[in-house]
Amino acid sequence: MTDRALVLLGFAALAVACVLAELTARRTQRCTAFGETLRSLLRSRVLRILTILVWAWLGWHFLAR
């Protein structure tokens, strides 16, 4: 298995885990769903800027080639 295939497999596993976590959150109501978490993050200006910076950092380090 090549490094590229391993990375793609890891991203696919992460995507499946995120979908399962979202479905579990909506079904059990024990934790917040992604939309609720994002809404609470975007309430204050400082957290909005921090969210954008973290998103940009992740994109630059993991998705740029």
N, CA, C and O atoms as a Tripos MOL2 file, in Angstrom:
@<TRIPOS>MOLECULE
protein
  260   259    65     0     0
PROTEIN
NO_CHARGES

@<TRIPOS>ATOM
      1 N           0.8440   -1.1700    0.0000 N.3       1 MET1
      2 CA          0.0000    0.0000    0.0000 C.3       1 MET1
      3 C           0.8960    1.2430    0.0000 C.2       1 MET1
      4 O           1.8250    1.3540    0.8010 O.2       1 MET1
      5 N           0.6030    2.1620   -0.9040 N.am      2 THR2
      6 CA          1.4180    3.3700   -1.0110 C.3       2 THR2
      7 C           1.0360    4.3670    0.0860 C.2       2 THR2
      8 O          -0.0040    4.2390    0.7320 O.2       2 THR2
      9 N           1.8930    5.3490    0.2750 N.am      3 ASP3
     10 CA          1.6200    6.3830    1.2680 C.3       3 ASP3
     11 C           0.3490    7.1540    0.9220 C.2       3 ASP3
     12 O          -0.4430    7.4820    1.8060 O.2       3 ASP3
     13 N           0.1580    7.4420   -0.3600 N.am      4 ARG4
     14 CA         -1.0270    8.1790   -0.8000 C.3       4 ARG4
     15 C          -2.3080    7.4080   -0.4780 C.2       4 ARG4
     16 O          -3.2830    7.9880   -0.0010 O.2       4 ARG4
     17 N          -2.3010    6.1180   -0.7380 N.am      5 ALA5
     18 CA         -3.4810    5.2920   -0.4470 C.3       5 ALA5
     19 C          -3.7500    5.2460    1.0450 C.2       5 ALA5
     20 O          -4.9060    5.2490    1.4700 O.2       5 ALA5
     21 N          -2.7030    5.2040    1.8350 N.am      6 LEU6
     22 CA         -2.8580    5.1860    3.2850 C.3       6 LEU6
     23 C          -3.4610    6.4970    3.7920 C.2       6 LEU6
     24 O          -4.3250    6.4870    4.6680 O.2       6 LEU6
     25 N          -3.0060    7.6190    3.2440 N.am      7 VAL7
     26 CA         -3.5480    8.9260    3.6320 C.3       7 VAL7
     27 C          -5.0160    9.0350    3.2310 C.2       7 VAL7
     28 O          -5.8470    9.5050    4.0090 O.2       7 VAL7
     29 N          -5.3280    8.6000    2.0160 N.am      8 LEU8
     30 CA         -6.7220    8.6400    1.5590 C.3       8 LEU8
     31 C          -7.6130    7.7340    2.4090 C.2       8 LEU8
     32 O          -8.7540    8.0910    2.7060 O.2       8 LEU8
     33 N          -7.1150    6.5980    2.7910 N.am      9 LEU9
     34 CA         -7.8530    5.6980    3.6650 C.3       9 LEU9
     35 C          -8.0850    6.3400    5.0360 C.2       9 LEU9
     36 O          -9.1590    6.1950    5.6210 O.2       9 LEU9
     37 N          -7.0810    7.0450    5.5400 N.am     10 GLY10
     38 CA         -7.2280    7.7480    6.8160 C.3      10 GLY10
     39 C          -8.2780    8.8390    6.7430 C.2      10 GLY10
     40 O          -9.0770    8.9900    7.6670 O.2      10 GLY10
     41 N          -8.2890    9.6180    5.6360 N.am     11 PHE11
     42 CA         -9.3060   10.6590    5.4730 C.3      11 PHE11
     43 C         -10.6990   10.0550    5.3400 C.2      11 PHE11
     44 O         -11.6650   10.6050    5.8680 O.2      11 PHE11
     45 N         -10.8110    8.9360    4.6430 N.am     12 ALA12
     46 CA        -12.1040    8.2670    4.5100 C.3      12 ALA12
     47 C         -12.5920    7.7700    5.8640 C.2      12 ALA12
     48 O         -13.7770    7.8910    6.1760 O.2      12 ALA12
     49 N         -11.6990    7.2150    6.6680 N.am     13 ALA13
     50 CA        -12.0730    6.7550    8.0070 C.3      13 ALA13
     51 C         -12.4960    7.9280    8.8890 C.2      13 ALA13
     52 O         -13.4310    7.8090    9.6810 O.2      13 ALA13
     53 N         -11.8110    9.0510    8.7490 N.am     14 LEU14
     54 CA        -12.1840   10.2420    9.5050 C.3      14 LEU14
     55 C         -13.5600   10.7560    9.0820 C.2      14 LEU14
     56 O         -14.3510   11.1750    9.9270 O.2      14 LEU14
     57 N         -13.8440   10.7270    7.7990 N.am     15 ALA15
     58 CA        -15.1520   11.1670    7.3030 C.3      15 ALA15
     59 C         -16.2620   10.2530    7.8180 C.2      15 ALA15
     60 O         -17.3220   10.7330    8.2200 O.2      15 ALA15
     61 N         -16.0300    8.9620    7.8090 N.am     16 VAL16
     62 CA        -17.0200    8.0160    8.3320 C.3      16 VAL16
     63 C         -17.2410    8.2420    9.8290 C.2      16 VAL16
     64 O         -18.3770    8.1990   10.3030 O.2      16 VAL16
     65 N         -16.1730    8.4780   10.5630 N.am     17 ALA17
     66 CA        -16.2880    8.7370   12.0000 C.3      17 ALA17
     67 C         -17.0860   10.0150   12.2630 C.2      17 ALA17
     68 O         -17.8830   10.0630   13.2000 O.2      17 ALA17
     69 N         -16.8800   11.0480   11.4460 N.am     18 CYS18
     70 CA        -17.6320   12.3010   11.6100 C.3      18 CYS18
     71 C         -19.1140   12.0960   11.3300 C.2      18 CYS18
     72 O         -19.9640   12.6190   12.0510 O.2      18 CYS18
     73 N         -19.4220   11.3410   10.2950 N.am     19 VAL19
     74 CA        -20.8320   11.0700    9.9740 C.3      19 VAL19
     75 C         -21.4810   10.2550   11.0900 C.2      19 VAL19
     76 O         -22.6100   10.5440   11.4860 O.2      19 VAL19
     77 N         -20.7920    9.2550   11.5920 N.am     20 LEU20
     78 CA        -21.3350    8.4520   12.6850 C.3      20 LEU20
     79 C         -21.5210    9.2770   13.9580 C.2      20 LEU20
     80 O         -22.5090    9.0980   14.6690 O.2      20 LEU20
     81 N         -20.5920   10.1700   14.2490 N.am     21 ALA21
     82 CA        -20.7230   11.0340   15.4230 C.3      21 ALA21
     83 C         -21.9220   11.9700   15.2750 C.2      21 ALA21
     84 O         -22.6530   12.2080   16.2360 O.2      21 ALA21
     85 N         -22.1180   12.4970   14.0740 N.am     22 GLU22
     86 CA        -23.2580   13.3810   13.8260 C.3      22 GLU22
     87 C         -24.5800   12.6210   13.9770 C.2      22 GLU22
     88 O         -25.5170   13.1190   14.6000 O.2      22 GLU22
     89 N         -24.6490   11.4340   13.4150 N.am     23 LEU23
     90 CA        -25.8740   10.6410   13.5320 C.3      23 LEU23
     91 C         -26.1590   10.2560   14.9800 C.2      23 LEU23
     92 O         -27.3100   10.2670   15.4170 O.2      23 LEU23
     93 N         -25.1140    9.9190   15.7140 N.am     24 THR24
     94 CA        -25.2860    9.5900   17.1310 C.3      24 THR24
     95 C         -25.7450   10.8040   17.9260 C.2      24 THR24
     96 O         -26.6010   10.6820   18.8030 O.2      24 THR24
     97 N         -25.1910   11.9620   17.6320 N.am     25 ALA25
     98 CA        -25.5830   13.1830   18.3450 C.3      25 ALA25
     99 C         -27.0390   13.5310   18.0760 C.2      25 ALA25
    100 O         -27.7540   13.9480   18.9870 O.2      25 ALA25
    101 N         -27.4770   13.3670   16.8550 N.am     26 ARG26
    102 CA        -28.8700   13.6820   16.5220 C.3      26 ARG26
    103 C         -29.8370   12.6560   17.1000 C.2      26 ARG26
    104 O         -30.9690   12.9940   17.4490 O.2      26 ARG26
    105 N         -29.4000   11.4150   17.2010 N.am     27 ARG27
    106 CA        -30.2940   10.3550   17.6690 C.3      27 ARG27
    107 C         -30.4330   10.3360   19.1890 C.2      27 ARG27
    108 O         -31.5360   10.1400   19.6990 O.2      27 ARG27
    109 N         -29.3450   10.5340   19.9140 N.am     28 THR28
    110 CA        -29.3830   10.3780   21.3640 C.3      28 THR28
    111 C         -29.5790   11.6860   22.1140 C.2      28 THR28
    112 O         -30.0020   11.6710   23.2700 O.2      28 THR28
    113 N         -29.2810   12.8200   21.4820 N.am     29 GLN29
    114 CA        -29.3960   14.1360   22.1250 C.3      29 GLN29
    115 C         -28.4980   14.2710   23.3550 C.2      29 GLN29
    116 O         -28.7610   15.1160   24.2110 O.2      29 GLN29
    117 N         -27.4430   13.4570   23.4610 N.am     30 ARG30
    118 CA        -26.5310   13.5370   24.6010 C.3      30 ARG30
    119 C         -25.4010   14.5140   24.3690 C.2      30 ARG30
    120 O         -24.8140   15.0150   25.3290 O.2      30 ARG30
    121 N         -25.0810   14.7980   23.1190 N.am     31 CYS31
    122 CA        -24.0580   15.7790   22.8030 C.3      31 CYS31
    123 C         -24.5600   16.6480   21.6570 C.2      31 CYS31
    124 O         -25.5560   16.3170   21.0140 O.2      31 CYS31
    125 N         -23.8820   17.7410   21.4060 N.am     32 THR32
    126 CA        -24.3660   18.6770   20.3930 C.3      32 THR32
    127 C         -23.9960   18.2130   18.9920 C.2      32 THR32
    128 O         -22.9590   17.5860   18.7770 O.2      32 THR32
    129 N         -24.8640   18.5350   18.0550 N.am     33 ALA33
    130 CA        -24.6090   18.2190   16.6570 C.3      33 ALA33
    131 C         -23.6180   19.2420   16.0950 C.2      33 ALA33
    132 O         -23.3350   20.2540   16.7360 O.2      33 ALA33
    133 N         -23.0990   18.9760   14.9100 N.am     34 PHE34
    134 CA        -22.0880   19.8350   14.3050 C.3      34 PHE34
    135 C         -22.6140   21.2510   14.0770 C.2      34 PHE34
    136 O         -21.9000   22.2220   14.3290 O.2      34 PHE34
    137 N         -23.8320   21.3770   13.6110 N.am     35 GLY35
    138 CA        -24.4130   22.6930   13.3570 C.3      35 GLY35
    139 C         -24.5420   23.5290   14.6190 C.2      35 GLY35
    140 O         -24.2800   24.7320   14.6020 O.2      35 GLY35
    141 N         -24.9420   22.9000   15.7050 N.am     36 GLU36
    142 CA        -25.0550   23.6170   16.9790 C.3      36 GLU36
    143 C         -23.6860   24.0510   17.4910 C.2      36 GLU36
    144 O         -23.5370   25.1550   18.0150 O.2      36 GLU36
    145 N         -22.7030   23.1970   17.3420 N.am     37 THR37
    146 CA        -21.3470   23.5360   17.7600 C.3      37 THR37
    147 C         -20.7990   24.6880   16.9340 C.2      37 THR37
    148 O         -20.1930   25.6150   17.4720 O.2      37 THR37
    149 N         -21.0120   24.6270   15.6260 N.am     38 LEU38
    150 CA        -20.5510   25.7010   14.7530 C.3      38 LEU38
    151 C         -21.2610   27.0180   15.0570 C.2      38 LEU38
    152 O         -20.6350   28.0780   15.0470 O.2      38 LEU38
    153 N         -22.5520   26.9570   15.3250 N.am     39 ARG39
    154 CA        -23.3090   28.1590   15.6680 C.3      39 ARG39
    155 C         -22.7570   28.8080   16.9450 C.2      39 ARG39
    156 O         -22.6470   30.0320   17.0250 O.2      39 ARG39
    157 N         -22.4170   27.9920   17.9300 N.am     40 SER40
    158 CA        -21.8710   28.5600   19.1590 C.3      40 SER40
    159 C         -20.4690   29.1210   18.9440 C.2      40 SER40
    160 O         -20.0830   30.0910   19.5960 O.2      40 SER40
    161 N         -19.6950   28.5100   18.0210 N.am     41 LEU41
    162 CA        -18.3600   29.0360   17.7140 C.3      41 LEU41
    163 C         -18.4260   30.3820   17.0080 C.2      41 LEU41
    164 O         -17.5510   31.2270   17.1990 O.2      41 LEU41
    165 N         -19.4440   30.5850   16.2040 N.am     42 LEU42
    166 CA        -19.5160   31.7940   15.3900 C.3      42 LEU42
    167 C         -20.2750   32.9340   16.0650 C.2      42 LEU42
    168 O         -20.5580   33.9420   15.4170 O.2      42 LEU42
    169 N         -20.6070   32.8050   17.3240 N.am     43 ARG43
    170 CA        -21.3200   33.8760   18.0290 C.3      43 ARG43
    171 C         -20.4410   35.0900   18.2930 C.2      43 ARG43
    172 O         -20.8720   36.2230   18.0790 O.2      43 ARG43
    173 N         -19.2370   34.8710   18.7480 N.am     44 SER44
    174 CA        -18.3790   36.0110   19.0660 C.3      44 SER44
    175 C         -17.3800   36.2520   17.9380 C.2      44 SER44
    176 O         -17.0170   35.3340   17.2010 O.2      44 SER44
    177 N         -16.9510   37.4830   17.8210 N.am     45 ARG45
    178 CA        -16.0320   37.8690   16.7490 C.3      45 ARG45
    179 C         -14.6670   37.1950   16.8990 C.2      45 ARG45
    180 O         -14.0660   36.7750   15.9100 O.2      45 ARG45
    181 N         -14.1860   37.0940   18.1240 N.am     46 VAL46
    182 CA        -12.8760   36.4870   18.3690 C.3      46 VAL46
    183 C         -12.8930   35.0070   17.9600 C.2      46 VAL46
    184 O         -11.9540   34.5190   17.3320 O.2      46 VAL46
    185 N         -13.9650   34.3040   18.3200 N.am     47 LEU47
    186 CA        -14.0430   32.8930   17.9510 C.3      47 LEU47
    187 C         -14.2380   32.7080   16.4500 C.2      47 LEU47
    188 O         -13.7770   31.7140   15.8890 O.2      47 LEU47
    189 N         -14.9130   33.6500   15.7890 N.am     48 ARG48
    190 CA        -15.0340   33.5860   14.3260 C.3      48 ARG48
    191 C         -13.6680   33.6990   13.6670 C.2      48 ARG48
    192 O         -13.3420   32.9280   12.7650 O.2      48 ARG48
    193 N         -12.8700   34.6630   14.1200 N.am     49 ILE49
    194 CA        -11.5370   34.8590   13.5520 C.3      49 ILE49
    195 C         -10.6590   33.6460   13.8440 C.2      49 ILE49
    196 O          -9.9200   33.1920   12.9700 O.2      49 ILE49
    197 N         -10.7330   33.1260   15.0480 N.am     50 LEU50
    198 CA         -9.9560   31.9450   15.4060 C.3      50 LEU50
    199 C         -10.3730   30.7400   14.5660 C.2      50 LEU50
    200 O          -9.5180   29.9670   14.1340 O.2      50 LEU50
    201 N         -11.6620   30.5710   14.3320 N.am     51 THR51
    202 CA        -12.1510   29.4710   13.5020 C.3      51 THR51
    203 C         -11.6170   29.5770   12.0780 C.2      51 THR51
    204 O         -11.2030   28.5760   11.4930 O.2      51 THR51
    205 N         -11.6240   30.7760   11.5220 N.am     52 ILE52
    206 CA        -11.1070   30.9810   10.1690 C.3      52 ILE52
    207 C          -9.6070   30.7000   10.1150 C.2      52 ILE52
    208 O          -9.1270   30.0880    9.1610 O.2      52 ILE52
    209 N          -8.8680   31.1380   11.1240 N.am     53 LEU53
    210 CA         -7.4280   30.8920   11.1510 C.3      53 LEU53
    211 C          -7.1080   29.4010   11.2630 C.2      53 LEU53
    212 O          -6.2070   28.9050   10.5880 O.2      53 LEU53
    213 N          -7.8410   28.6950   12.1120 N.am     54 VAL54
    214 CA         -7.6190   27.2500   12.2540 C.3      54 VAL54
    215 C          -7.9670   26.5400   10.9570 C.2      54 VAL54
    216 O          -7.2390   25.6490   10.5190 O.2      54 VAL54
    217 N          -9.0880   26.9350   10.3350 N.am     55 TRP55
    218 CA         -9.4970   26.3340    9.0660 C.3      55 TRP55
    219 C          -8.4370   26.5760    7.9740 C.2      55 TRP55
    220 O          -8.1170   25.6740    7.2010 O.2      55 TRP55
    221 N          -7.9030   27.7960    7.9240 N.am     56 ALA56
    222 CA         -6.8670   28.1180    6.9390 C.3      56 ALA56
    223 C          -5.5890   27.3250    7.2150 C.2      56 ALA56
    224 O          -4.9480   26.8390    6.2820 O.2      56 ALA56
    225 N          -5.2190   27.1930    8.4730 N.am     57 TRP57
    226 CA         -4.0240   26.4280    8.8170 C.3      57 TRP57
    227 C          -4.1820   24.9670    8.4070 C.2      57 TRP57
    228 O          -3.2710   24.3810    7.8230 O.2      57 TRP57
    229 N          -5.3400   24.3780    8.7130 N.am     58 LEU58
    230 CA         -5.5770   22.9900    8.3270 C.3      58 LEU58
    231 C          -5.5290   22.8240    6.8130 C.2      58 LEU58
    232 O          -4.9380   21.8700    6.3060 O.2      58 LEU58
    233 N          -6.1520   23.7520    6.0930 N.am     59 GLY59
    234 CA         -6.1470   23.6720    4.6410 C.3      59 GLY59
    235 C          -4.7560   23.7980    4.0720 C.2      59 GLY59
    236 O          -4.3910   23.0710    3.1480 O.2      59 GLY59
    237 N          -3.9830   24.7040    4.6080 N.am     60 TRP60
    238 CA         -2.6160   24.9170    4.1090 C.3      60 TRP60
    239 C          -1.7370   23.7050    4.3810 C.2      60 TRP60
    240 O          -0.9630   23.2980    3.5150 O.2      60 TRP60
    241 N          -1.8450   23.1260    5.5630 N.am     61 HIS61
    242 CA         -0.9400   22.0410    5.9380 C.3      61 HIS61
    243 C          -1.3590   20.6730    5.4190 C.2      61 HIS61
    244 O          -0.5060   19.8180    5.1840 O.2      61 HIS61
    245 N          -2.6330   20.4550    5.2400 N.am     62 PHE62
    246 CA         -3.0780   19.1190    4.8610 C.3      62 PHE62
    247 C          -3.6010   19.0060    3.4360 C.2      62 PHE62
    248 O          -3.6050   17.9140    2.8680 O.2      62 PHE62
    249 N          -4.0390   20.1040    2.8530 N.am     63 LEU63
    250 CA         -4.6490   20.0000    1.5320 C.3      63 LEU63
    251 C          -3.8200   20.6480    0.4260 C.2      63 LEU63
    252 O          -4.0470   20.3580   -0.7490 O.2      63 LEU63
    253 N          -2.8790   21.5060    0.7610 N.am     64 ALA64
    254 CA         -2.0660   22.1840   -0.2700 C.3      64 ALA64
    255 C          -1.0170   21.2160   -0.8020 C.2      64 ALA64
    256 O          -0.4600   20.3970   -0.0710 O.2      64 ALA64
    257 N          -0.7790   21.3360   -2.0560 N.am     65 ARG65
    258 CA          0.2590   20.4950   -2.6780 C.3      65 ARG65
    259 C           1.1960   21.3580   -3.4460 C.2      65 ARG65
    260 O           2.1450   20.8560   -4.0480 O.2      65 ARG65
@<TRIPOS>BOND
     1     1     2 1
     2     2     3 1
     3     3     4 2
     4     3     5 am
     5     5     6 1
     6     6     7 1
     7     7     8 2
     8     7     9 am
     9     9    10 1
    10    10    11 1
    11    11    12 2
    12    11    13 am
    13    13    14 1
    14    14    15 1
    15    15    16 2
    16    15    17 am
    17    17    18 1
    18    18    19 1
    19    19    20 2
    20    19    21 am
    21    21    22 1
    22    22    23 1
    23    23    24 2
    24    23    25 am
    25    25    26 1
    26    26    27 1
    27    27    28 2
    28    27    29 am
    29    29    30 1
    30    30    31 1
    31    31    32 2
    32    31    33 am
    33    33    34 1
    34    34    35 1
    35    35    36 2
    36    35    37 am
    37    37    38 1
    38    38    39 1
    39    39    40 2
    40    39    41 am
    41    41    42 1
    42    42    43 1
    43    43    44 2
    44    43    45 am
    45    45    46 1
    46    46    47 1
    47    47    48 2
    48    47    49 am
    49    49    50 1
    50    50    51 1
    51    51    52 2
    52    51    53 am
    53    53    54 1
    54    54    55 1
    55    55    56 2
    56    55    57 am
    57    57    58 1
    58    58    59 1
    59    59    60 2
    60    59    61 am
    61    61    62 1
    62    62    63 1
    63    63    64 2
    64    63    65 am
    65    65    66 1
    66    66    67 1
    67    67    68 2
    68    67    69 am
    69    69    70 1
    70    70    71 1
    71    71    72 2
    72    71    73 am
    73    73    74 1
    74    74    75 1
    75    75    76 2
    76    75    77 am
    77    77    78 1
    78    78    79 1
    79    79    80 2
    80    79    81 am
    81    81    82 1
    82    82    83 1
    83    83    84 2
    84    83    85 am
    85    85    86 1
    86    86    87 1
    87    87    88 2
    88    87    89 am
    89    89    90 1
    90    90    91 1
    91    91    92 2
    92    91    93 am
    93    93    94 1
    94    94    95 1
    95    95    96 2
    96    95    97 am
    97    97    98 1
    98    98    99 1
    99    99   100 2
   100    99   101 am
   101   101   102 1
   102   102   103 1
   103   103   104 2
   104   103   105 am
   105   105   106 1
   106   106   107 1
   107   107   108 2
   108   107   109 am
   109   109   110 1
   110   110   111 1
   111   111   112 2
   112   111   113 am
   113   113   114 1
   114   114   115 1
   115   115   116 2
   116   115   117 am
   117   117   118 1
   118   118   119 1
   119   119   120 2
   120   119   121 am
   121   121   122 1
   122   122   123 1
   123   123   124 2
   124   123   125 am
   125   125   126 1
   126   126   127 1
   127   127   128 2
   128   127   129 am
   129   129   130 1
   130   130   131 1
   131   131   132 2
   132   131   133 am
   133   133   134 1
   134   134   135 1
   135   135   136 2
   136   135   137 am
   137   137   138 1
   138   138   139 1
   139   139   140 2
   140   139   141 am
   141   141   142 1
   142   142   143 1
   143   143   144 2
   144   143   145 am
   145   145   146 1
   146   146   147 1
   147   147   148 2
   148   147   149 am
   149   149   150 1
   150   150   151 1
   151   151   152 2
   152   151   153 am
   153   153   154 1
   154   154   155 1
   155   155   156 2
   156   155   157 am
   157   157   158 1
   158   158   159 1
   159   159   160 2
   160   159   161 am
   161   161   162 1
   162   162   163 1
   163   163   164 2
   164   163   165 am
   165   165   166 1
   166   166   167 1
   167   167   168 2
   168   167   169 am
   169   169   170 1
   170   170   171 1
   171   171   172 2
   172   171   173 am
   173   173   174 1
   174   174   175 1
   175   175   176 2
   176   175   177 am
   177   177   178 1
   178   178   179 1
   179   179   180 2
   180   179   181 am
   181   181   182 1
   182   182   183 1
   183   183   184 2
   184   183   185 am
   185   185   186 1
   186   186   187 1
   187   187   188 2
   188   187   189 am
   189   189   190 1
   190   190   191 1
   191   191   192 2
   192   191   193 am
   193   193   194 1
   194   194   195 1
   195   195   196 2
   196   195   197 am
   197   197   198 1
   198   198   199 1
   199   199   200 2
   200   199   201 am
   201   201   202 1
   202   202   203 1
   203   203   204 2
   204   203   205 am
   205   205   206 1
   206   206   207 1
   207   207   208 2
   208   207   209 am
   209   209   210 1
   210   210   211 1
   211   211   212 2
   212   211   213 am
   213   213   214 1
   214   214   215 1
   215   215   216 2
   216   215   217 am
   217   217   218 1
   218   218   219 1
   219   219   220 2
   220   219   221 am
   221   221   222 1
   222   222   223 1
   223   223   224 2
   224   223   225 am
   225   225   226 1
   226   226   227 1
   227   227   228 2
   228   227   229 am
   229   229   230 1
   230   230   231 1
   231   231   232 2
   232   231   233 am
   233   233   234 1
   234   234   235 1
   235   235   236 2
   236   235   237 am
   237   237   238 1
   238   238   239 1
   239   239   240 2
   240   239   241 am
   241   241   242 1
   242   242   243 1
   243   243   244 2
   244   243   245 am
   245   245   246 1
   246   246   247 1
   247   247   248 2
   248   247   249 am
   249   249   250 1
   250   250   251 1
   251   251   252 2
   252   251   253 am
   253   253   254 1
   254   254   255 1
   255   255   256 2
   256   255   257 am
   257   257   258 1
   258   258   259 1
   259   259   260 2
@<TRIPOS>SUBSTRUCTURE
     1 MET1         2 RESIDUE 1 A MET
     2 THR2         6 RESIDUE 1 A THR
     3 ASP3        10 RESIDUE 1 A ASP
     4 ARG4        14 RESIDUE 1 A ARG
     5 ALA5        18 RESIDUE 1 A ALA
     6 LEU6        22 RESIDUE 1 A LEU
     7 VAL7        26 RESIDUE 1 A VAL
     8 LEU8        30 RESIDUE 1 A LEU
     9 LEU9        34 RESIDUE 1 A LEU
    10 GLY10       38 RESIDUE 1 A GLY
    11 PHE11       42 RESIDUE 1 A PHE
    12 ALA12       46 RESIDUE 1 A ALA
    13 ALA13       50 RESIDUE 1 A ALA
    14 LEU14       54 RESIDUE 1 A LEU
    15 ALA15       58 RESIDUE 1 A ALA
    16 VAL16       62 RESIDUE 1 A VAL
    17 ALA17       66 RESIDUE 1 A ALA
    18 CYS18       70 RESIDUE 1 A CYS
    19 VAL19       74 RESIDUE 1 A VAL
    20 LEU20       78 RESIDUE 1 A LEU
    21 ALA21       82 RESIDUE 1 A ALA
    22 GLU22       86 RESIDUE 1 A GLU
    23 LEU23       90 RESIDUE 1 A LEU
    24 THR24       94 RESIDUE 1 A THR
    25 ALA25       98 RESIDUE 1 A ALA
    26 ARG26      102 RESIDUE 1 A ARG
    27 ARG27      106 RESIDUE 1 A ARG
    28 THR28      110 RESIDUE 1 A THR
    29 GLN29      114 RESIDUE 1 A GLN
    30 ARG30      118 RESIDUE 1 A ARG
    31 CYS31      122 RESIDUE 1 A CYS
    32 THR32      126 RESIDUE 1 A THR
    33 ALA33      130 RESIDUE 1 A ALA
    34 PHE34      134 RESIDUE 1 A PHE
    35 GLY35      138 RESIDUE 1 A GLY
    36 GLU36      142 RESIDUE 1 A GLU
    37 THR37      146 RESIDUE 1 A THR
    38 LEU38      150 RESIDUE 1 A LEU
    39 ARG39      154 RESIDUE 1 A ARG
    40 SER40      158 RESIDUE 1 A SER
    41 LEU41      162 RESIDUE 1 A LEU
    42 LEU42      166 RESIDUE 1 A LEU
    43 ARG43      170 RESIDUE 1 A ARG
    44 SER44      174 RESIDUE 1 A SER
    45 ARG45      178 RESIDUE 1 A ARG
    46 VAL46      182 RESIDUE 1 A VAL
    47 LEU47      186 RESIDUE 1 A LEU
    48 ARG48      190 RESIDUE 1 A ARG
    49 ILE49      194 RESIDUE 1 A ILE
    50 LEU50      198 RESIDUE 1 A LEU
    51 THR51      202 RESIDUE 1 A THR
    52 ILE52      206 RESIDUE 1 A ILE
    53 LEU53      210 RESIDUE 1 A LEU
    54 VAL54      214 RESIDUE 1 A VAL
    55 TRP55      218 RESIDUE 1 A TRP
    56 ALA56      222 RESIDUE 1 A ALA
    57 TRP57      226 RESIDUE 1 A TRP
    58 LEU58      230 RESIDUE 1 A LEU
    59 GLY59      234 RESIDUE 1 A GLY
    60 TRP60      238 RESIDUE 1 A TRP
    61 HIS61      242 RESIDUE 1 A HIS
    62 PHE62      246 RESIDUE 1 A PHE
    63 LEU63      250 RESIDUE 1 A LEU
    64 ALA64      254 RESIDUE 1 A ALA
    65 ARG65      258 RESIDUE 1 A ARG
